[in-house]
Amino acid sequence: MPKSKPHWRDRVGRPNTVVLFRTPLTWRFAVYCDDPGGILDGALPDEPASSAPESAQATMCQWVQETFQHPVAIDWTPGDQPDWWTGSISTVA
């Protein structure tokens, strides 16, 4: 049986940008969505703060794909603060 679309997905729109940053305990994120617009935020529970940024970025990409049920690619850019990354999300056909 196919997964049903989450009821909230129509209200937040499609993901377009993600901010990923390290805290003393874990990696945290905020996913920004377009029309109608919304923000999802949280922590990556399986990524300890000691993990490499590349590992957290891969986990974040997987989270976005599973949450929005669509393959995506994320182009990462270092932020203006240490251990902060901004990702531009694009849909993979």
Order of alpha helices (4+ residues) and beta strands (2+ residues): alpha-beta-beta-beta-alpha-beta-beta
